[in-house]
Amino acid sequence: MTSGDAVDGATRDRPRPGDPDAFPDALRTAIAGSGRSLESLRRRLAERGTPVSIATLSYWQSGRSKPQRGSSLRAVLHLEELLQLPHGHLLDRIGPRRRPFLTQQEVTAVGLPIDHPDAELALADLGFGANPGLVDVTIHDTLDVDEHGVERVRTIRNVVRAVRPGAQHLPALLTIDVPSGERAEFVPVSGCTLGRQVSRPEVGVFAAELVLDRPLRLGETAAAEHRVLIPRDLGSKHCIEYYLVREVTELMIWVRFSPARLPARVVTYSTLGGRTMSRPVHLNGSTSVQHVLHHAGPGVVGVRWDW
């Protein structure tokens, strides 16, 4: 079936907003009719500044989850264009949201994935929910990619501020598009120790609790640094991205490539304040790329590359 056939058939099928299967059925039919793979759709969505993981697209198709947040709903609009569907064909079938868009009271501005229910459950298991206690002021995230083109180590430095007295715990999270039996390892470097952990390798979700050296007074700031060691079988996303639920003073994403293998194409992207931007980056002999934003968020910020 060609894309044109899929569009014609979809036009005759009226939306069923009360039917919980309306959205997944429509999305699954449109993707099958387009001949596109989930990987190609993921790539195109990232290029448009609305990144969605393969796992999330799969959940949407199966009905396991629905797009709920503003950035995810924008991604659905892009999906309609990529799949050559009439405007509103997918969006009208989502139905009422199960909850409002996330606000800064629900989670801290860590690199949370978009609409990843297993990640949200993992964070909930660690006790991170309606009252975060700590919010990020600055985030410096360095990702090292090895000579095989595989992401292996993330080094994350946070400056956090206490929004309630005695706050001491902050979350660390890693999600992987292609799960395997391997497990990621969280390693505290400075300013914190490792608390509880949740590993769900079957769905590619790894979460940990970082405990600051001491509780903070209201409004007090502290710095913490940790690393995430990524097994070779897991390092296959070819991107790094953040979902910021509140404004941070500074976000720096620094991707460092092995000189033995440099990417053919690098793109930085962001969706902030309803404005989507992407920019190709030419390394010109460099082995790294930085994406630095000041007073950024809420929204999505990331770096993607191809070999």
Backbone as CSV, one residue per row, in Angstrom:
resi,resn,N_x,N_y,N_z,CA_x,CA_y,CA_z,C_x,C_y,C_z
1,MET,0.848,-1.194,0.000,0.000,0.000,0.000,0.877,1.235,0.000
2,THR,0.560,2.219,-0.817,1.354,3.431,-0.879,0.871,4.427,0.161
3,SER,1.631,5.498,0.337,1.223,6.529,1.291,-0.082,7.173,0.875
4,GLY,-0.263,7.377,-0.426,-1.497,7.985,-0.900,-2.709,7.144,-0.563
5,ASP,-2.579,5.810,-0.698,-3.696,4.949,-0.337,-4.042,5.101,1.134
6,ALA,-3.025,5.207,1.991,-3.274,5.339,3.424,-4.014,6.623,3.732
7,VAL,-3.656,7.718,3.048,-4.313,8.990,3.290,-5.766,8.920,2.877
8,ASP,-6.051,8.359,1.698,-7.428,8.292,1.222,-8.301,7.488,2.166
9,GLY,-7.805,6.343,2.605,-8.583,5.506,3.506,-8.816,6.183,4.835
10,ALA,-7.816,6.920,5.323,-7.952,7.574,6.618,-8.961,8.709,6.553
11,THR,-9.063,9.387,5.418,-9.969,10.509,5.299,-11.420,10.064,5.458
12,ARG,-11.743,8.882,4.993,-13.109,8.397,5.069,-13.462,7.881,6.463
13,ASP,-12.447,7.584,7.269,-12.664,7.012,8.604,-12.774,8.134,9.625
14,ARG,-13.962,8.394,10.151,-14.165,9.498,11.072,-13.482,9.218,12.414
15,PRO,-12.952,10.262,13.063,-12.340,10.071,14.378,-13.350,9.547,15.378
16,ARG,-12.856,8.758,16.311,-13.681,8.233,17.381,-13.060,8.635,18.714
17,PRO,-13.236,9.901,19.113,-12.512,10.404,20.292,-12.823,9.643,21.564
18,GLY,-13.982,8.971,21.650,-14.299,8.234,22.862,-13.744,6.837,22.884
19,ASP,-13.170,6.393,21.805,-12.661,5.037,21.683,-11.193,5.021,22.084
20,PRO,-10.804,4.278,23.141,-9.402,4.286,23.583,-8.454,3.695,22.557
21,ASP,-8.993,2.923,21.576,-8.135,2.330,20.562,-8.014,3.205,19.317
22,ALA,-8.725,4.349,19.270,-8.753,5.153,18.058,-7.358,5.633,17.667
23,PHE,-6.617,6.207,18.626,-5.300,6.742,18.293,-4.300,5.641,17.937
24,PRO,-4.095,4.610,18.770,-3.114,3.584,18.395,-3.459,2.886,17.078
25,ASP,-4.738,2.633,16.833,-5.128,1.986,15.576,-4.785,2.864,14.382
26,ALA,-5.111,4.155,14.494,-4.845,5.070,13.387,-3.349,5.225,13.140
27,LEU,-2.569,5.327,14.220,-1.129,5.472,14.075,-0.512,4.214,13.488
28,ARG,-0.915,3.054,13.999,-0.366,1.785,13.499,-0.680,1.594,12.017
29,THR,-1.915,1.904,11.611,-2.310,1.759,10.208,-1.530,2.716,9.318
30,ALA,-1.360,3.951,9.791,-0.650,4.944,8.982,0.819,4.584,8.806
31,ILE,1.452,4.099,9.869,2.862,3.732,9.768,3.037,2.532,8.846
32,ALA,2.168,1.533,8.997,2.257,0.356,8.130,2.046,0.735,6.669
33,GLY,1.099,1.620,6.403,0.826,2.018,5.031,1.912,2.884,4.429
34,SER,2.653,3.594,5.269,3.702,4.482,4.754,4.955,3.741,4.336
35,GLY,5.153,2.544,4.903,6.384,1.807,4.632,7.575,2.323,5.409
36,ARG,7.368,3.286,6.303,8.470,3.837,7.097,8.742,2.969,8.323
37,SER,9.985,2.928,8.730,10.342,2.238,9.965,10.232,3.207,11.135
38,LEU,10.135,2.664,12.349,10.115,3.509,13.532,11.414,4.297,13.669
39,GLU,12.517,3.686,13.258,13.807,4.378,13.329,13.816,5.602,12.422
40,SER,13.270,5.481,11.211,13.266,6.623,10.297,12.356,7.730,10.834
41,LEU,11.218,7.353,11.436,10.340,8.356,12.022,10.998,9.029,13.217
42,ARG,11.672,8.240,14.051,12.386,8.818,15.193,13.410,9.842,14.719
43,ARG,14.127,9.502,13.675,15.174,10.390,13.160,14.575,11.690,12.630
44,ARG,13.491,11.580,11.869,12.876,12.761,11.293,12.257,13.652,12.370
45,LEU,11.672,13.055,13.389,11.107,13.844,14.472,12.198,14.602,15.224
46,ALA,13.334,13.948,15.439,14.449,14.618,16.115,14.957,15.790,15.284
47,GLU,15.018,15.612,13.969,15.468,16.693,13.093,14.537,17.896,13.171
48,ARG,13.255,17.646,13.458,12.280,18.725,13.558,12.218,19.311,14.966
49,GLY,13.057,18.818,15.872,13.107,19.362,17.221,12.066,18.804,18.161
50,THR,11.416,17.679,17.790,10.448,17.032,18.681,10.841,15.565,18.838
51,PRO,11.960,15.299,19.513,12.453,13.928,19.601,11.536,13.016,20.400
52,VAL,11.324,11.817,19.879,10.538,10.777,20.534,11.287,9.467,20.342
53,SER,11.448,8.690,21.384,12.214,7.453,21.290,11.424,6.380,20.549
54,ILE,12.138,5.373,20.051,11.489,4.232,19.408,10.558,3.526,20.386
55,ALA,10.986,3.421,21.638,10.139,2.779,22.645,8.816,3.519,22.791
56,THR,8.865,4.849,22.803,7.641,5.626,22.944,6.735,5.458,21.736
57,LEU,7.306,5.487,20.521,6.492,5.264,19.321,5.823,3.896,19.368
58,SER,6.565,2.910,19.849,6.001,1.568,19.969,4.855,1.547,20.987
59,TYR,5.035,2.256,22.111,3.968,2.330,23.116,2.725,3.009,22.541
60,TRP,2.938,4.063,21.763,1.793,4.756,21.161,1.033,3.836,20.209
61,GLN,1.769,3.054,19.415,1.119,2.137,18.477,0.306,1.060,19.181
62,SER,0.821,0.573,20.303,0.174,-0.532,21.004,-0.937,-0.067,21.939
63,GLY,-0.986,1.236,22.210,-1.964,1.751,23.156,-1.501,1.699,24.594
64,ARG,-0.233,1.326,24.811,0.289,1.250,26.178,0.389,2.626,26.820
65,SER,0.613,3.641,26.009,0.609,5.015,26.501,0.114,5.928,25.394
66,LYS,-0.231,7.155,25.777,-0.685,8.162,24.824,0.197,9.401,24.946
67,PRO,0.303,10.175,23.858,0.970,11.481,23.985,0.181,12.350,24.953
68,GLN,0.879,12.929,25.932,0.198,13.705,26.956,0.751,15.119,27.070
69,ARG,2.038,15.289,26.882,2.676,16.570,27.148,2.730,17.419,25.894
70,GLY,2.982,18.712,26.094,2.980,19.634,24.976,3.941,19.248,23.875
71,SER,5.169,18.868,24.224,6.157,18.513,23.200,5.752,17.245,22.466
72,SER,5.102,16.308,23.160,4.652,15.082,22.507,3.505,15.357,21.547
73,LEU,2.620,16.262,21.927,1.520,16.610,21.031,2.044,17.322,19.789
74,ARG,3.107,18.114,19.945,3.729,18.718,18.766,4.344,17.645,17.880
75,ALA,4.913,16.606,18.501,5.473,15.506,17.715,4.383,14.800,16.911
76,VAL,3.185,14.684,17.481,2.070,14.055,16.755,1.720,14.877,15.515
77,LEU,1.743,16.201,15.640,1.484,17.043,14.474,2.523,16.803,13.385
78,HIS,3.783,16.634,13.788,4.824,16.337,12.803,4.620,14.953,12.196
79,LEU,4.166,13.991,13.009,3.875,12.661,12.480,2.805,12.726,11.397
80,GLU,1.802,13.559,11.592,0.765,13.696,10.573,1.365,14.167,9.256
81,GLU,2.319,15.086,9.320,2.966,15.572,8.097,3.848,14.496,7.477
82,LEU,4.642,13.827,8.314,5.562,12.813,7.797,4.823,11.638,7.183
83,LEU,3.661,11.296,7.734,2.866,10.171,7.232,1.824,10.611,6.212
84,GLN,1.871,11.899,5.836,0.979,12.469,4.820,-0.490,12.265,5.187
85,LEU,-0.816,12.596,6.425,-2.185,12.479,6.918,-2.825,13.857,6.996
86,PRO,-4.144,13.933,6.932,-4.806,15.227,7.100,-4.540,15.796,8.488
87,HIS,-4.516,17.122,8.565,-4.286,17.769,9.852,-5.357,17.344,10.855
88,GLY,-4.936,16.893,12.034,-5.853,16.486,13.070,-6.230,15.018,13.036
89,HIS,-5.787,14.285,12.001,-6.182,12.886,11.866,-5.743,12.049,13.069
90,LEU,-4.525,12.292,13.553,-4.043,11.578,14.740,-4.399,12.327,16.014
91,LEU,-4.210,13.636,16.001,-4.403,14.424,17.212,-5.837,14.318,17.719
92,ASP,-6.805,14.315,16.798,-8.211,14.255,17.218,-8.585,12.922,17.847
93,ARG,-7.777,11.895,17.647,-8.085,10.567,18.160,-7.462,10.286,19.533
94,ILE,-6.652,11.214,20.029,-5.978,10.972,21.305,-6.969,10.970,22.449
95,GLY,-7.984,11.830,22.370,-8.948,11.900,23.456,-8.434,12.765,24.585
96,PRO,-9.168,12.818,25.692,-8.763,13.681,26.815,-7.470,13.200,27.435
97,ARG,-6.656,14.152,27.862,-5.407,13.796,28.544,-5.717,13.184,29.895
98,ARG,-4.889,12.220,30.291,-5.129,11.592,31.590,-4.664,12.469,32.735
99,ARG,-3.834,13.495,32.428,-3.409,14.424,33.464,-2.875,15.672,32.778
100,PRO,-2.751,16.788,33.488,-2.234,18.002,32.867,-0.770,17.831,32.468
101,PHE,-0.284,18.794,31.670,1.136,18.801,31.328,1.952,18.894,32.621
102,LEU,3.138,18.343,32.594,3.997,18.387,33.771,4.359,19.821,34.131
103,THR,4.444,20.072,35.397,4.888,21.367,35.877,6.129,21.152,36.730
104,GLN,6.749,22.249,37.152,7.994,22.123,37.896,7.772,21.446,39.252
105,GLN,6.526,21.371,39.723,6.291,20.706,41.000,6.329,19.186,40.883
106,GLU,6.282,18.642,39.666,6.180,17.197,39.523,7.539,16.506,39.450
107,VAL,8.465,17.067,38.711,9.784,16.460,38.585,10.818,17.560,38.463
108,THR,12.059,17.238,38.726,13.114,18.224,38.558,13.561,18.255,37.111
109,ALA,14.357,19.250,36.758,14.748,19.451,35.369,15.926,18.556,35.004
110,VAL,15.739,17.275,35.175,16.753,16.310,34.768,16.413,15.874,33.353
111,GLY,17.290,15.074,32.710,17.057,14.695,31.330,15.968,13.655,31.203
112,LEU,14.731,14.028,31.484,13.636,13.075,31.455,13.192,12.813,30.029
113,PRO,12.872,11.580,29.681,12.381,11.291,28.341,10.944,11.744,28.197
114,ILE,10.493,11.847,26.977,9.147,12.320,26.709,8.198,11.135,26.687
115,ASP,7.162,11.179,27.522,6.129,10.143,27.538,6.717,8.737,27.599
116,HIS,7.584,8.480,28.536,8.145,7.138,28.727,7.592,6.607,30.045
117,PRO,6.507,5.840,30.015,5.851,5.446,31.270,6.744,4.633,32.187
118,ASP,7.611,3.784,31.640,8.479,2.981,32.497,9.472,3.851,33.253
119,ALA,9.931,4.927,32.612,10.841,5.843,33.290,10.114,6.569,34.415
120,GLU,8.892,6.996,34.159,8.126,7.667,35.202,7.877,6.734,36.384
121,LEU,7.585,5.463,36.102,7.368,4.490,37.174,8.642,4.274,37.986
122,ALA,9.784,4.213,37.278,11.055,4.009,37.976,11.338,5.162,38.923
123,LEU,11.108,6.398,38.462,11.324,7.552,39.322,10.344,7.569,40.489
124,ALA,9.112,7.155,40.209,8.125,7.086,41.293,8.544,6.058,42.334
125,ASP,9.113,4.941,41.898,9.585,3.921,42.831,10.677,4.461,43.749
126,LEU,11.418,5.446,43.247,12.483,6.046,44.052,11.972,7.218,44.896
127,GLY,10.693,7.514,44.777,10.111,8.554,45.611,10.127,9.941,45.016
128,PHE,10.438,10.064,43.707,10.460,11.379,43.076,9.108,11.627,42.429
129,GLY,8.370,12.578,43.003,7.021,12.805,42.522,6.616,14.252,42.629
130,ALA,5.536,14.511,43.355,4.896,15.818,43.326,5.729,16.925,43.960
131,ASN,6.619,16.602,44.883,7.409,17.635,45.557,8.889,17.315,45.399
132,PRO,9.565,17.939,44.420,10.924,17.518,44.100,11.954,17.836,45.166
133,GLY,11.805,18.933,45.877,12.791,19.302,46.881,13.969,20.042,46.296
134,LEU,14.527,19.538,45.192,15.662,20.163,44.531,15.313,20.434,43.072
135,VAL,15.743,21.587,42.567,15.598,21.893,41.145,16.968,22.305,40.611
136,ASP,17.185,22.052,39.340,18.475,22.344,38.724,18.629,23.827,38.424
137,VAL,19.816,24.346,38.701,20.200,25.691,38.310,21.045,25.619,37.037
138,THR,22.084,24.780,37.051,22.897,24.546,35.861,23.089,23.042,35.672
139,ILE,23.238,22.645,34.418,23.486,21.253,34.061,24.601,21.237,33.030
140,HIS,25.658,20.498,33.310,26.734,20.251,32.352,26.813,18.740,32.136
141,ASP,26.487,18.306,30.939,26.425,16.874,30.635,27.415,16.576,29.518
142,THR,28.412,15.752,29.820,29.443,15.377,28.848,29.278,13.917,28.480
143,LEU,29.177,13.635,27.197,29.022,12.273,26.700,30.241,11.901,25.876
144,ASP,30.879,10.782,26.227,32.038,10.281,25.483,31.624,9.116,24.606
145,VAL,31.958,9.230,23.304,31.634,8.214,22.304,32.935,7.545,21.874
146,ASP,32.981,6.215,21.898,34.243,5.521,21.660,34.549,5.341,20.181
147,GLU,35.661,4.636,19.901,36.137,4.471,18.525,35.223,3.609,17.675
148,HIS,34.275,2.920,18.308,33.299,2.117,17.569,32.002,2.893,17.328
149,GLY,31.979,4.151,17.740,30.779,4.953,17.575,29.724,4.682,18.614
150,VAL,30.114,4.137,19.761,29.168,3.753,20.815,29.320,4.699,22.001
151,GLU,28.185,5.184,22.520,28.205,6.037,23.711,28.560,5.184,24.928
152,ARG,29.592,5.607,25.683,30.066,4.762,26.775,29.996,5.410,28.151
153,VAL,30.271,6.713,28.256,30.319,7.364,29.570,29.636,8.728,29.483
154,ARG,28.742,8.977,30.451,28.180,10.314,30.629,28.643,10.855,31.966
155,THR,29.170,12.065,31.967,29.593,12.740,33.186,28.702,13.963,33.367
156,ILE,27.960,13.993,34.455,26.937,15.014,34.645,27.233,15.816,35.903
157,ARG,27.365,17.121,35.741,27.553,18.040,36.865,26.295,18.893,37.003
158,ASN,25.703,18.865,38.161,24.508,19.658,38.445,24.797,20.654,39.555
159,VAL,24.310,21.856,39.400,24.144,22.771,40.532,22.651,22.832,40.797
160,VAL,22.263,22.458,42.018,20.841,22.382,42.359,20.527,23.365,43.472
161,ARG,19.257,23.747,43.540,18.792,24.656,44.593,17.645,24.001,45.344
162,ALA,17.645,24.146,46.662,16.597,23.555,47.485,15.346,24.430,47.439
163,VAL,14.206,23.803,47.147,12.927,24.521,47.158,12.098,24.107,48.376
164,ARG,12.693,23.301,49.239,12.094,23.031,50.542,13.229,22.719,51.527
165,PRO,13.074,23.058,52.785,14.147,22.826,53.763,14.451,21.336,53.898
166,GLY,15.748,21.027,54.039,16.184,19.648,54.255,16.291,18.804,53.003
167,ALA,16.090,19.384,51.819,16.177,18.604,50.583,17.601,18.092,50.386
168,GLN,17.703,16.850,49.946,19.023,16.228,49.824,19.093,15.205,48.688
169,HIS,17.975,14.853,48.070,17.940,13.751,47.111,17.571,14.263,45.718
170,LEU,18.307,13.816,44.713,17.982,14.155,43.335,18.070,12.909,42.466
171,PRO,17.287,12.866,41.371,17.255,11.666,40.538,18.296,11.699,39.428
172,ALA,18.720,10.518,39.028,19.535,10.332,37.829,18.816,9.307,36.969
173,LEU,18.788,9.541,35.667,17.982,8.699,34.787,18.677,8.484,33.459
174,LEU,18.620,7.248,32.967,19.119,6.916,31.632,18.090,6.028,30.960
175,THR,17.729,6.357,29.708,16.845,5.492,28.935,17.539,5.096,27.643
176,ILE,17.279,3.878,27.204,17.907,3.311,26.021,16.824,2.889,25.030
177,ASP,17.022,3.203,23.744,16.026,2.857,22.730,15.944,1.361,22.474
178,VAL,17.091,0.690,22.477,17.130,-0.746,22.152,17.575,-1.498,23.403
179,PRO,16.628,-2.010,24.191,16.993,-2.680,25.445,17.765,-3.975,25.201
180,SER,18.521,-4.373,26.193,19.218,-5.659,26.194,19.318,-6.112,27.639
181,GLY,20.035,-7.178,27.884,20.185,-7.659,29.250,21.238,-6.915,30.042
182,GLU,21.956,-5.993,29.405,23.024,-5.263,30.080,22.452,-4.185,30.996
183,ARG,23.242,-3.798,31.981,22.816,-2.779,32.944,23.795,-1.612,32.962
184,ALA,23.252,-0.424,33.047,24.078,0.761,33.214,24.481,0.897,34.680
185,GLU,25.594,1.591,34.908,26.100,1.750,36.276,26.238,3.229,36.608
186,PHE,25.661,3.644,37.736,25.769,5.023,38.211,26.919,5.106,39.217
187,VAL,27.801,6.071,39.023,28.981,6.212,39.877,29.060,7.640,40.399
188,PRO,28.892,7.877,41.698,29.058,9.231,42.240,30.527,9.645,42.165
189,VAL,30.763,10.907,41.812,32.129,11.412,41.681,32.449,12.400,42.795
190,SER,31.576,13.377,43.000,31.848,14.398,44.006,30.538,15.054,44.436
191,GLY,30.453,15.373,45.720,29.301,16.103,46.216,28.076,15.260,46.496
192,CYS,28.153,13.955,46.256,26.986,13.097,46.451,27.421,11.647,46.636
193,THR,26.502,10.852,47.118,26.683,9.399,47.196,25.510,8.736,46.492
194,LEU,25.666,7.449,46.221,24.628,6.714,45.511,23.645,6.113,46.498
195,GLY,22.368,6.354,46.277,21.316,5.771,47.099,20.675,4.583,46.410
196,ARG,19.356,4.549,46.418,18.637,3.430,45.821,18.710,3.482,44.297
197,GLN,18.519,2.323,43.670,18.548,2.227,42.215,17.385,1.374,41.724
198,VAL,16.935,1.671,40.517,15.944,0.851,39.823,16.480,0.562,38.436
199,SER,16.643,-0.711,38.096,17.119,-1.113,36.773,16.066,-1.976,36.108
200,ARG,15.646,-1.555,34.938,14.696,-2.333,34.146,15.283,-2.513,32.755
201,PRO,16.295,-3.387,32.638,16.986,-3.540,31.355,16.077,-4.028,30.238
202,GLU,14.996,-4.724,30.579,14.109,-5.246,29.545,13.388,-4.139,28.795
203,VAL,13.262,-2.957,29.403,12.642,-1.824,28.722,13.620,-0.669,28.559
204,GLY,14.885,-0.876,28.901,15.911,0.144,28.700,15.815,1.334,29.627
205,VAL,15.410,1.125,30.887,15.270,2.220,31.847,16.146,1.956,33.062
206,PHE,16.942,2.954,33.442,17.826,2.853,34.594,17.723,4.157,35.381
207,ALA,17.427,4.059,36.658,17.255,5.244,37.491,17.998,5.043,38.807
208,ALA,18.419,6.151,39.378,19.146,6.086,40.646,18.835,7.332,41.465
209,GLU,19.034,7.186,42.746,18.879,8.285,43.699,20.270,8.758,44.095
210,LEU,20.541,10.041,43.889,21.796,10.637,44.324,21.530,11.428,45.600
211,VAL,22.366,11.225,46.592,22.172,11.849,47.897,23.290,12.874,48.111
212,LEU,22.923,14.134,48.252,23.910,15.178,48.499,24.632,14.940,49.819
213,ASP,25.807,15.541,49.962,26.619,15.328,51.159,25.906,15.765,52.434
214,ARG,24.988,16.712,52.319,24.241,17.158,53.501,22.918,17.753,53.040
215,PRO,21.919,17.798,53.917,20.654,18.466,53.587,20.877,19.965,53.389
216,LEU,20.074,20.567,52.524,20.219,21.986,52.213,19.136,22.807,52.903
217,ARG,19.499,24.041,53.217,18.512,24.998,53.691,17.681,25.496,52.513
218,LEU,16.521,26.024,52.780,15.662,26.559,51.731,16.409,27.630,50.940
219,GLY,16.477,27.466,49.611,17.151,28.424,48.744,18.640,28.192,48.587
220,GLU,19.222,27.289,49.387,20.654,27.015,49.305,20.968,26.177,48.069
221,THR,22.172,26.363,47.517,22.596,25.606,46.341,23.736,24.669,46.688
222,ALA,23.903,23.635,45.869,25.002,22.682,46.034,25.333,22.093,44.668
223,ALA,26.570,21.617,44.532,27.025,21.000,43.282,27.214,19.505,43.503
224,ALA,26.904,18.737,42.487,27.091,17.282,42.535,27.531,16.809,41.161
225,GLU,28.362,15.791,41.149,28.847,15.211,39.890,28.737,13.693,39.965
226,HIS,28.233,13.096,38.894,28.197,11.638,38.808,28.432,11.205,37.373
227,ARG,28.773,9.938,37.227,28.972,9.350,35.902,27.998,8.208,35.697
228,VAL,27.663,7.991,34.442,26.875,6.824,34.062,27.728,6.015,33.092
229,LEU,28.073,4.790,33.491,28.862,3.901,32.642,27.893,3.055,31.831
230,ILE,28.002,3.151,30.509,27.035,2.522,29.612,27.677,1.309,28.946
231,PRO,27.164,0.108,29.177,27.701,-1.071,28.483,27.607,-0.902,26.976
232,ARG,28.525,-1.511,26.268,28.601,-1.320,24.812,27.306,-1.706,24.118
233,ASP,26.623,-2.743,24.598,25.390,-3.178,23.944,24.263,-2.168,24.081
234,LEU,24.401,-1.212,25.019,23.332,-0.247,25.244,23.562,1.069,24.524
235,GLY,24.784,1.385,24.196,25.106,2.700,23.662,24.815,2.826,22.184
236,SER,23.529,2.996,21.822,23.161,2.994,20.409,22.156,4.080,20.050
237,LYS,21.984,5.098,20.875,20.966,6.103,20.602,21.413,7.122,19.555
238,HIS,22.726,7.400,19.489,23.269,8.401,18.576,22.642,9.769,18.832
239,CYS,22.264,10.015,20.069,21.752,11.328,20.425,21.812,11.464,21.942
240,ILE,21.704,12.702,22.387,21.560,12.985,23.806,20.575,14.139,23.904
241,GLU,19.591,14.033,24.793,18.575,15.062,24.858,18.062,15.249,26.281
242,TYR,17.529,16.443,26.526,16.958,16.796,27.815,15.542,17.297,27.618
243,TYR,14.658,16.879,28.533,13.336,17.494,28.629,13.346,18.354,29.883
244,LEU,13.369,19.667,29.689,13.428,20.601,30.810,12.015,21.009,31.195
245,VAL,11.651,20.787,32.443,10.306,21.135,32.887,10.257,22.518,33.532
246,ARG,11.399,23.164,33.658,11.448,24.531,34.154,12.704,25.180,33.591
247,GLU,12.802,26.471,33.738,13.962,27.186,33.224,15.202,26.868,34.058
248,VAL,16.317,26.627,33.380,17.609,26.494,34.042,18.485,27.662,33.605
249,THR,19.391,28.056,34.472,20.269,29.176,34.140,21.197,28.829,32.998
250,GLU,21.720,27.607,33.019,22.620,27.183,31.936,22.519,25.681,31.732
251,LEU,22.451,25.285,30.479,22.530,23.881,30.096,23.626,23.742,29.058
252,MET,24.583,22.865,29.323,25.616,22.574,28.343,25.633,21.082,28.064
253,ILE,25.463,20.719,26.809,25.626,19.338,26.360,26.904,19.300,25.528
254,TRP,27.838,18.463,25.943,29.136,18.371,25.278,29.340,16.914,24.859
255,VAL,29.372,16.688,23.565,29.580,15.341,23.041,30.997,15.258,22.499
256,ARG,31.773,14.281,23.014,33.176,14.124,22.626,33.340,12.798,21.893
257,PHE,33.813,12.873,20.650,33.986,11.698,19.804,35.441,11.253,19.792
258,SER,35.635,9.944,19.659,36.987,9.440,19.491,37.547,9.928,18.150
259,PRO,38.813,10.376,18.124,39.407,10.789,16.840,39.409,9.664,15.808
260,ALA,39.316,8.412,16.269,39.333,7.275,15.339,38.039,7.163,14.546
261,ARG,36.956,7.817,15.030,35.702,7.767,14.296,34.890,9.019,14.574
262,LEU,34.804,9.864,13.565,34.047,11.101,13.694,32.745,10.999,12.899
263,PRO,31.687,11.618,13.374,30.397,11.511,12.684,30.400,12.259,11.358
264,ALA,29.531,11.799,10.455,29.397,12.467,9.158,28.500,13.698,9.264
265,ARG,27.606,13.696,10.263,26.632,14.783,10.374,26.250,14.958,11.837
266,VAL,26.225,16.215,12.282,25.823,16.537,13.650,24.787,17.648,13.593
267,VAL,23.735,17.523,14.382,22.676,18.533,14.441,22.374,18.833,15.905
268,THR,22.306,20.106,16.254,21.786,20.502,17.558,20.352,20.974,17.353
269,TYR,19.500,20.731,18.356,18.097,21.105,18.190,17.504,21.509,19.527
270,SER,16.411,22.241,19.457,15.691,22.648,20.667,14.268,23.023,20.298
271,THR,13.360,22.786,21.241,12.003,23.314,21.169,11.749,24.027,22.486
272,LEU,11.763,25.359,22.430,11.660,26.184,23.635,10.674,27.314,23.374
273,GLY,9.749,27.505,24.297,8.781,28.575,24.137,7.939,28.449,22.889
274,GLY,7.687,27.205,22.467,6.888,26.985,21.276,7.648,27.172,19.974
275,ARG,8.931,27.460,20.052,9.743,27.683,18.850,10.730,26.547,18.687
276,THR,10.702,25.910,17.530,11.595,24.796,17.232,12.747,25.269,16.354
277,MET,13.959,24.895,16.751,15.141,25.272,15.983,16.075,24.073,15.876
278,SER,16.729,23.942,14.721,17.774,22.928,14.552,18.898,23.549,13.741
279,ARG,20.111,23.088,14.005,21.267,23.686,13.341,22.325,22.622,13.075
280,PRO,22.734,22.450,11.810,23.836,21.528,11.546,25.149,22.099,12.075
281,VAL,25.982,21.233,12.583,27.273,21.641,13.136,28.381,20.985,12.324
282,HIS,29.324,21.785,11.845,30.472,21.272,11.109,31.671,21.200,12.051
283,LEU,32.206,20.008,12.232,33.293,19.830,13.193,34.563,20.550,12.766
284,ASN,34.850,20.566,11.454,36.022,21.292,10.942,37.302,20.932,11.689
285,GLY,37.530,19.632,11.861,38.747,19.171,12.508,38.609,18.958,13.997
286,SER,37.551,19.458,14.607,37.333,19.237,16.036,36.820,17.814,16.265
287,THR,36.969,17.342,17.476,36.453,16.015,17.841,35.275,16.098,18.806
288,SER,34.715,17.295,18.973,33.601,17.426,19.910,32.652,18.521,19.449
289,VAL,31.455,18.510,20.042,30.470,19.550,19.764,29.817,19.952,21.078
290,GLN,29.587,21.251,21.259,28.920,21.752,22.454,27.607,22.413,22.052
291,HIS,26.592,22.169,22.849,25.307,22.854,22.684,25.030,23.546,24.016
292,VAL,25.175,24.867,24.041,25.079,25.632,25.279,23.915,26.608,25.170
293,LEU,23.048,26.587,26.173,21.907,27.496,26.226,21.837,28.142,27.607
294,HIS,21.437,29.401,27.642,21.290,30.121,28.901,19.820,30.501,29.088
295,HIS,19.367,30.392,30.316,17.974,30.695,30.658,17.032,29.966,29.701
296,ALA,17.204,28.659,29.652,16.459,27.804,28.725,15.454,26.947,29.483
297,GLY,14.296,26.733,28.871,13.290,25.859,29.411,12.029,26.625,29.796
298,PRO,10.922,25.910,29.891,10.800,24.466,29.655,10.871,24.134,28.176
299,GLY,11.167,22.865,27.881,11.256,22.423,26.500,12.218,21.272,26.341
300,VAL,12.608,21.036,25.093,13.474,19.924,24.736,14.747,20.467,24.101
301,VAL,15.898,19.937,24.507,17.190,20.339,23.954,17.994,19.081,23.686
302,GLY,18.684,19.029,22.545,19.448,17.813,22.267,20.491,17.981,21.182
303,VAL,21.289,16.923,21.025,22.298,16.806,19.969,22.129,15.429,19.355
304,ARG,22.139,15.383,18.019,22.023,14.111,17.309,23.098,14.041,16.236
305,TRP,23.572,12.816,15.957,24.607,12.657,14.936,24.370,11.375,14.141
306,ASP,24.960,11.326,12.954,24.899,10.163,12.076,26.310,9.818,11.623
307,TRP,26.492,8.531,11.297,27.807,8.074,10.869,27.875,7.977,9.346
